[in-house]
Amino acid sequence: MQYTTKQINRLKRLQGQLNGILKMMEEDKDCKDVVTQLSASRSGIEKLIGVIVSENLAECVKENVKNNEDTDELVKEAVNLLIKSR
């Protein structure tokens, strides 16, 4: 799978957010603020996982349909990846 610029940029934003959280912790910022930012980061990571899995699934399904192959196993694998990521 090739990752899009949009996906890479999303991960870079998350990296920046995590660096910001680390700085907050080093500066002994309020725990509520740190936890809020950690929760936002987790949400961003979960969304990115969903995007990557769904786009990969779409690519694989198109390829299987093109080759007259079954897609059931691909869907099961994608669902398992999403469950595993939780």
One Martini backbone bead per residue (centre of mass of N, CA, C, O) as a GRO file, in nm:
protein
   86
    1MET     BB    1   0.098   0.035   0.020
    2GLN     BB    2   0.024   0.369  -0.035
    3TYR     BB    3   0.091   0.664   0.115
    4THR     BB    4  -0.037   0.958   0.172
    5THR     BB    5   0.013   1.283   0.230
    6LYS     BB    6  -0.224   1.311   0.424
    7GLN     BB    7  -0.138   1.085   0.619
    8ILE     BB    8   0.143   1.195   0.687
    9ASN     BB    9   0.048   1.472   0.793
   10ARG     BB   10  -0.124   1.360   1.020
   11LEU     BB   11   0.116   1.230   1.171
   12LYS     BB   12   0.279   1.491   1.210
   13ARG     BB   13   0.069   1.628   1.387
   14LEU     BB   14   0.077   1.414   1.609
   15GLN     BB   15   0.372   1.450   1.676
   16GLY     BB   16   0.343   1.745   1.766
   17GLN     BB   17   0.141   1.688   1.988
   18LEU     BB   18   0.325   1.499   2.155
   19ASN     BB   19   0.548   1.707   2.200
   20GLY     BB   20   0.363   1.902   2.355
   21ILE     BB   21   0.301   1.709   2.587
   22LEU     BB   22   0.586   1.668   2.685
   23LYS     BB   23   0.628   1.965   2.757
   24MET     BB   24   0.403   1.983   2.962
   25MET     BB   25   0.526   1.773   3.155
   26GLU     BB   26   0.802   1.919   3.197
   27GLU     BB   27   0.620   2.180   3.306
   28ASP     BB   28   0.390   2.086   3.500
   29LYS     BB   29   0.117   2.058   3.400
   30ASP     BB   30  -0.192   2.003   3.409
   31CYS     BB   31  -0.348   1.699   3.398
   32LYS     BB   32  -0.602   1.775   3.238
   33ASP     BB   33  -0.448   1.885   2.990
   34VAL     BB   34  -0.289   1.632   2.925
   35VAL     BB   35  -0.529   1.436   2.892
   36THR     BB   36  -0.671   1.591   2.670
   37GLN     BB   37  -0.436   1.563   2.463
   38LEU     BB   38  -0.420   1.255   2.467
   39SER     BB   39  -0.709   1.206   2.368
   40ALA     BB   40  -0.673   1.354   2.099
   41SER     BB   41  -0.448   1.172   1.995
   42ARG     BB   42  -0.599   0.907   2.003
   43SER     BB   43  -0.818   0.993   1.805
   44GLY     BB   44  -0.625   1.049   1.567
   45ILE     BB   45  -0.513   0.762   1.549
   46GLU     BB   46  -0.781   0.614   1.502
   47LYS     BB   47  -0.849   0.760   1.238
   48LEU     BB   48  -0.599   0.673   1.081
   49ILE     BB   49  -0.648   0.375   1.094
   50GLY     BB   50  -0.919   0.380   0.944
   51VAL     BB   51  -0.811   0.498   0.681
   52ILE     BB   52  -0.601   0.283   0.614
   53VAL     BB   53  -0.784   0.035   0.618
   54SER     BB   54  -1.000   0.131   0.412
   55GLU     BB   55  -0.809   0.189   0.171
   56ASN     BB   56  -0.688  -0.092   0.158
   57LEU     BB   57  -0.949  -0.246   0.117
   58ALA     BB   58  -1.033  -0.112  -0.146
   59GLU     BB   59  -0.790  -0.204  -0.309
   60CYS     BB   60  -0.822  -0.513  -0.264
   61VAL     BB   61  -1.107  -0.546  -0.372
   62LYS     BB   62  -1.057  -0.446  -0.657
   63GLU     BB   63  -0.847  -0.664  -0.722
   64ASN     BB   64  -1.031  -0.912  -0.671
   65VAL     BB   65  -1.252  -0.841  -0.871
   66LYS     BB   66  -1.069  -0.830  -1.120
   67ASN     BB   67  -0.980  -1.151  -1.044
   68ASN     BB   68  -1.226  -1.315  -0.933
   69GLU     BB   69  -1.217  -1.284  -0.618
   70ASP     BB   70  -1.252  -1.316  -0.298
   71THR     BB   71  -1.350  -1.080  -0.013
   72ASP     BB   72  -1.406  -1.193   0.275
   73GLU     BB   73  -1.117  -1.205   0.401
   74LEU     BB   74  -1.057  -0.901   0.383
   75VAL     BB   75  -1.280  -0.804   0.570
   76LYS     BB   76  -1.195  -0.964   0.819
   77GLU     BB   77  -0.914  -0.839   0.841
   78ALA     BB   78  -1.006  -0.546   0.878
   79VAL     BB   79  -1.171  -0.589   1.131
   80ASN     BB   80  -0.938  -0.702   1.303
   81LEU     BB   81  -0.764  -0.448   1.291
   82LEU     BB   82  -0.968  -0.263   1.432
   83ILE     BB   83  -0.995  -0.425   1.692
   84LYS     BB   84  -0.689  -0.431   1.767
   85SER     BB   85  -0.669  -0.103   1.788
   86ARG     BB   86  -0.853  -0.082   2.067
   0.00000   0.00000   0.00000
